[in-house]
């Protein structure tokens, strides 16, 4: 039976394919029904996962005994005892058999019920074992769900990925040639799913809350990234409607591609620099084919997230050289590592940071680099060595105070001296800039402008920190808005500070990729955008259709609004007058 669900549209387009549901071991497991013929297979999967878990725990017990003593190793005896309890395993198997659910769901409901029983017990000693039961649940689910993740890596055909959410380390392992759309329970407009979908140029919807519970692998679904709708098992009429719309959009995309060789110049002759955001050098060809004149944001942390081990200096150097050569003389802005928070590489990040209570306000990005100088210096050496191959800029992320910036610059100077001592070449006058991502940096922009060669406004984090909204939390996603008057005020002040100090300023957040904000940003004085490659033709078309005076009038009008709803409705209306074929079908309810 057809079902329609509504979420937050984060990447436009229409996709009609079968679903692949990616379970998440740390999230509630959706109740997924299986056929009678699959029951035995699920029980075999369960038994293997339990066996693997016991082996894993035995290894931990032996390791603990040798390092901390026999007494502490007894902690794991309870874990082994629970998994060796045949009555419990039979109960899970019976749940699979009688209710015909997946092994992971049977484990989830059975162990959650056991944990609840322990939590209500009179004995404090028994109540303390709740954490142990939860640990066992996660361990078994890791083995069960892990097989699904391996299957995802080896998808045989095109599919729409349905997940609770996608972490950065998951996104870099996906087969991008086969993924036609992304939909998630969680997330907001700048979640990793949204950013990835933009980079891939595929439809995406986030914040659907329970889509993983309503869709099973193999279901036919329609993802309408224009309106934020997911249609589950569409009927014939709905399929015909969306196939016609997909054909119309393909024709529009062809028209936009014809703008490739035309400059991004307003009707009154003002040139706007359009650069692209990338995660890997392989994306450069796509960016250039969409009309980018350079790379304004190279997110280098994805090099770490995609690698099985920490990249060496030589590996980083070769990757940066590949990017520089691929640009054939066009500029490349390399952002230093933005690890931490939700982007964790276990080999690099101290275990004390894996479970930070508030990771987005914790030891992440430049803070992590300044506390891990070998990591930081290795990257800076690789960038400087590569800089002799072409025009490269270095950009420091998440700077929140002047001393952080000065310390980062001092370390860069130290690395330069080391290279000189070793007779290794580098570009001495390499431009150094910073991201404006936190309100403190935006408010002190004029001070910072005298310390750097350029600014890049990172609106994804700037919005998050300004309005105090986690950009990945679907429950409050409606409060996360680039149209918040406070956010617009900060952007305006940063642009003014850069103009007064006569340094370059660009905007590289997802806000720059949204045509509804293009006129406002130009009107505020922005002349350089760095956006996701698929969005380049749309933004260029809009730029070529407006004058700077028009944009200034839009910016003045927006300055009189006091709510994001007023701003959004007005901007959508103005952009829709110029490009109704692009803006008209979108929903911007965020």
N, C-alpha and C positions, 0 to 999 in steps of 0.2 A: 504494500500500500504506500502510495506517495506521501512523503513528509517534507515540509519546508522549514528550515531553521535559519535564523537571522543572527549575524555577528557583525564584526567590525571589518569593513573592506580595507585592505592595506595594499593591494596590488591589483590593478584592473585586468579585465579579460574574462573570457568564458572558457571553461574546460569541461568536457564530458568524457569520463573514463571510469574504469573500475577503481575501487578504493583499496588501499593497503593501510591497515590500522597498525600503527606503531605504539605498542604499549610502553608505559613508563613505570619503572620499578619503584619509584618513590611517590607515586600518585595512586589514588584509588583505582583498582583494576576494574575495567568495565565488564559487565556480565555478558559474555559472548557464548551463544548457543552453538553446539556442534551436532553433526549428524550421528545417527546410531553407529554407522560404520567407522566413525572416528574415535569412538570411546576407548577402544583398546590402545590406539595410538597415543591418546592423551595420558592414559595410565602408564604407558612405557616412558613417556616424557617425564611424568612425575617421579617415577622410580629412579630414573637417571639423575634428575635434578637433586633428589634427596641424597643419593649415593655420592654425587659430586660435592654436595654441601658437607657431608660427613667427612669426606677425605680432606676438604679444605679446613674444617675445624680441627681435625686431628693434627694437621700440619701446624696450625696456630698453637695448639696445646703443646706440641713438642718444642716449638720455637720459644714459647713462654717459659717452659720448664728449664730450658738451657740458659736463658738470659735472665729470668727473674725468679726462678726457683719453682719447686714442685707445688708449693702451697698456692701460689697465684695461678698456676696452670689449671687448678681445679675449677676455675671459673668456667672453663669450656666443657667440663664434664656434664654440667646441666644441659648444655646445648646438644651434646652427643646423645644424652639420655632421652631428650624430647624427640629427636629425630629417629631414635632407635625404638621408640614406642610404637609397636605394630598396630595398637588400637587407634592411635591418632592417624597413622598412615591409611588404615582401612577406612576411617571416617572420611578422609579426603577423597579416597578412591570411590567410596559410595556416593559422595556428592557428585562426582563426575558421572557416575553410571546412572543414577536416578534422575538427576536434573539436566543431564547432557550439557554441561558447561565446560569451558576450557580448564586445563589443569591449573593455570595461574589464578583463575577466578576461584576455583575450589580451594586452593591454598590460602588465598586472600581471606575468604569468608570464614574458613575454619580456624585459622590462626588468630584472626581478629576477635572471633567469638571466645577463643581460649584466653586471649589477653584480657578481654572484658571480664571474664570469670575470675581471673587472678586479681584484677584491679579491685573487685568488689569483696575480696576475701577479708576475713577478720584479722588474719595474721599479717603483720607488717612485712615479715620475711617473704611471705608468698607474694604480697603486692609488689615487692621489689623486683620480682622476676618478669614483670610486664615488659620491661625494656629488653630483656633477653629474648622474649617471644617475638617482639617486633624485629629484633635483629635477625632472628631465624627466618621470619617472613621475608625480609628484604633479601637475605642470602639465597633462599630457594627461588624467589622471583627473579633474581639476577640471572640464575642459570636458565630458567624457563624463558624469560624475555630475551635473553641474550641470543637465543636461537632465532628469534624473530628479527633481531637487528642484523644478524648475519644474512638472513634471507633478504632483507631490504637492500643490502649492499649488492646482492646478486639478482635483482629484479630482472625477469626475462622480458617483460614488456612494459609499455607505458602504464602509468598509474598515478592516482592522486593520493598523496600521503596524508593520512589522518592521524593526528597525535595529540597528546595532552599539551605538549610544548616541545620545542627543539632547542637543545643546548648548542653552543658554538661548535663543540667537538663532534656532535652528531651531524650538524649541517655540513661539515667539510668532508664527511664520509659518504654522503648521498650521491647516487648516480644521477648527475644533473641532466643527462641526455634523456632519461626515462621519466623523470618527475614532471608532470604536466600541471600540477597545482598543489597547494598546501592549505590545509585547514587545521585549526587547533582549538582545544578547549580554552587555553590560557592566552595571555599576551595582549599587547596593545599595538598602536600604530608604528612603534619603533622597536618592537620585540625582534629577536634574532630571526624568527620566521618571516617577519615583514621585510627585514633588510635582505635576507637571502632571496625571497621571492622577487623583490625588485631587481636584484642582481641577475637573476635567472630570466626575468621578463615573463613570469608566469602568474596566473591569478592566485590570490591568497586571501583568506578570511581568518581572523583570529577572534578570541573572546567568545567562542560559541558555547562555552561552559561544559557541555556534556555531549559533544559530538561523538567522542570515542565510545560512548555507551549506546548510541543510536545507529552506528554504522559498523558493519562487519566487513572483513576483507573479502573482496569479490563483488560487493554491492556496486551497482551502477549509480554514480552520483554526478550532479551538475554543480560546478562551482561558478557562481556569478560574482566575480570580483568587482564588478561595477556597483552593484546594489548591496553586496554583503549577504547574499542568499546562498544556502546550500540546499539543493533539492535531492532527496534520497529516494532512489527507485522511481524516477520520473515516469509518468505515463506517456503515451505516444504523442499527444498534443503538446505537452511541455517539451518533449525532446525535439519536436519539429520547430517549435518556437525558438529554442536556444541554438539549434543548428543554423537557423537563418541569421540569428544575431551574431554568431561566431563568424559566419561568412562575411557579414557586413563589416565587422571589426577588422578582419584580415585585409579587406579592401582599403580601409582607412589607414592601416599600418603601412601598406604599400605606398600610399600618397605621402605619408610622413617620411618614409625612407628616401624619397626623392629630394628632400631638403639637405641631404648629406653634404653636398659640396657648396651649399649656400652659407654665407656668414650669419652669425647671430647678431644682427644689427637692428636696432629699433627703427621705426618709420622716420624718425628725425635724425638718424645717422649716428646714434650712440652704440658703440660696440660693447657687447657683453661677453665675457669669457666663460665658456662652457667646458668644464673639465669633468672627469668621472671619478667615482669611488670604486676601488677594487680590493679584493682579498688576495688574489694570486696573479702573477704575470700573464698567465694564459688568458685572462679576461681583457687584456689590453686590445687585442684584435677586435673583439666585440665592441669595446668602447670607441675605438677609432672608426669602426664601420658605422657607428651611430652618430658620428660627428664630433666627438670630443677633440679638444685641442691640446689635451694633456691629462695627467692624472693629478687631481687635487688632494686625494686621500688614498694612500696605500696602507691598509690595515695589516701591519706585519705580524701581529699576534697569531693570525690564522696559519702562518707558516709553522708555528710551534704547535698549534692545536691539531694540525693535520699530520704531524710527524710522529713516528713511533718512539723516537728519542729526541732529546734536545738538539736542535740544529747547531752545528759547529760554526765557527767564524767563516770558514771556507765555504760551507754550504749556503750560509746567508749571503756572502759576497757573490757567489755564482747566481743566486736567485735575483739579487738586486741588479746585477749586470744584465741578466736576461730581460728584466723589465725596462731598463734604460735602453738597451738595444732595440727592443720591440717598439719603443716610442720614436725612434729615428730622429732624435734632436728635440722632441717636444719635452716640456718640463715634467718632472716626477717629484711629488711631495711625499716623503716617507715619514709616517708617524711612528715614533718609537713605541715599544711594547705597551699595550693597554691590557695587561693581564690582571687577574684578580677579580673580585666580585663574582660574576657568573661565568667568567672565562678562566678556568683553572687548569694548569698543567701540573700534575702531581709531582713530577720530577723537579720542578722549579719552586713550587709554592710550599712554604713550611706547613706542616700538617696542622699547626695551630690556626692557620688561616682558612682551611677548607670549610670549617663550620663557623665562620665569623657570624656573630649575632646579627650584624647589619653590614653585609659585605659591600654594598654600594657606598657606604660611608666609612669603609675600612681601608685596609692596606691594599690598594689597587693602583694600577697604572703607574704614573711617575713615582708615587710613594713606594711602591714595590721595587721599582728599579733603583731608587736611591738607597734602599735598604739591602740591595743585592748588586753591589758594584761590579763583580765579575760578569754577571748577566748583562748589565747595562753597557759596560765597556766593550764587551764582545760584539754587541750589536752596533755600537757607534764605530768601532774599527771597521766592521764589514761595510757600513754605509760610506764612510770616508774613503776607503779603498776603491769602492765602486764609483765614487763621484767623479773620478777622472774620465769616465766613459761618456758623460753627458750631463745635462743640466739637472741637478738634484737639489732638493731642499730638505732640511731636517725639521721636524715638528714635534714638540713635546706635548703630551696629552695631560689633561686634568690638572693643570697648574692652578693652585688656589691662593698662593701668596708669593711675593717677590723673592723671598729667600729660596723657595723651591726652584724657581727659574734660574736664579743665579748659581745655585749649586749644580744644576744640570749643565749649565753653560761652562762652569769651571771643570766639570768632569770631561766635557767635550774638549776643552782646551788641553787637559792632561793627555787625552788619547791622541790628539794632534801632535803633541810633543813626543810621545812614545813612537809614533809613526816616523816623525822626522829623525829621531835618534837611530831608527832601524833603516833609514833610507827608503822608506815606502812612500810612494806618491799619493797625494790626495788634493782635492780642490781647497785651497786655503780660504777663499772667500765664499764658501758654501753658505747660502742664506739659512738663517735659523729663525724659526717661528714657534708659535704656541697655539694650542686650542683654547678657545674661550668656551668653557663648558660649565662653569660654576658661577653663581651670582657674585661671589667676592671678586673674581677675575673681571667680570663684566663691569662691576662698579668701579674698579681700579684700572679700567682699560687704558686711560691716558698715561698712567704710571708705567704700565707694562709696555705701552707703545714705544717708549724710549729705550726699551731693553731688547727688542726683537726687530726682525726685518719684515715680519708679516703676521697677521692674525688669520685664524680659521675658526669660524663660529660653529661649534658642535651642538646643534639644537636638541639632539636626542637627549643628552644628559642635562643640558641647560634647562629644558622644560621640566624634566624630572625633579631637579633640585630647586627650581623656582617655585613650583606649585606643590611640592612635597607629595608627589604621586609616583609610586613604583610603576615604571613604564611597561612592566611585564605582568601586572596584576589585573586579571580580567574583571574583578569585582569593582574596581574603581577606574577602569579604562576610560570611562566617559569624562573623567576629571582631567585627564592628560590631554592638553590642547596647546598646539602651537599658536592658536589664536588668542590666548590669554593676554589681556592688555599689558600685564606686567612683563611677560616674555617679549612682546613687541617693543616695549620701552627699553628693555635691556639691549636688544639687538640694535635699536636705533642709536643708543649711546655708544655702543662698541664701534659702529660704523663711523660715527662722528669723531670719536677719539682717533681712529686710524686715519681719517682724512686730515685732522689737525696735525698729526705727527708725520703725515705724508708717507705712510706705509700701506702696503697692499692688505686688503681684507677680503676674505671669501666666506661662503657659508656652505658647510659640507654635510649637515644633518639631513634627515629625510624630508624636512620642510622644504628644502630646495628642489626636491623632485616632484613636488605637488604643484601643478599648474595654477591652482587656486591662490597660491601665495606669491606667484611670480611678479605680478604687478605691484603688490605691496612692497616686496623686497627691493625692486628697482626704484620705486618711489622713495624708499628710505635711504637710497644712495648706494646700494650694493651693485657692483659691476662684475663680480666674479662668483660663479656658482660651481659647486662640485657635487655631482649627482649620480644616481645609479644609471648605468649605460642605457637601459631600455627607455628611460624617461627623457633622454636627450632630444629626440625629434619633436615631441610634444612641446617641451619648454622652448625649443628654438622657434617653432611655428608661432607660439604666443608672443615671444619677443619681437619677431618680425612683423607682428600685427598691431603693435601698440607704439605710442610715443612716450618719451620720458615725461612730458607734461601730463599726459593721461595718468601715468603711474603716480606722479606726485599728488595729483588730485585725489587718487584712491588712498594714498598714505595719509593725507590731511583728513579725509573723511573718517578713516579708521581711528585716528587719534582721538576723535570725539566719542567713541563707543566705550562703554564700561563693562561689557560682558563678551565672552568668547562667542556666544550664540549670535549676537549682533554682528560681530566681526565676520564670522563664518558665512552667515546668510548673505551679507553684503559682498564679500569676496567671491563667493560662488556665483552670485548674480552678475558681477562685472566680468568675470572670466567667461561665463556662459554666453554673454553677449558677443564675445569675440570668437570663442571656439565651442559652440554648442555641441558639436559632434564628439568632443572629448570630455567636456565637463557635464553636459546635460544629464547623462545617465548615471552619474555617480551619486553615492550617498555619503555625506560628510558628517554624519551624526556622531561626532566625538568632541 
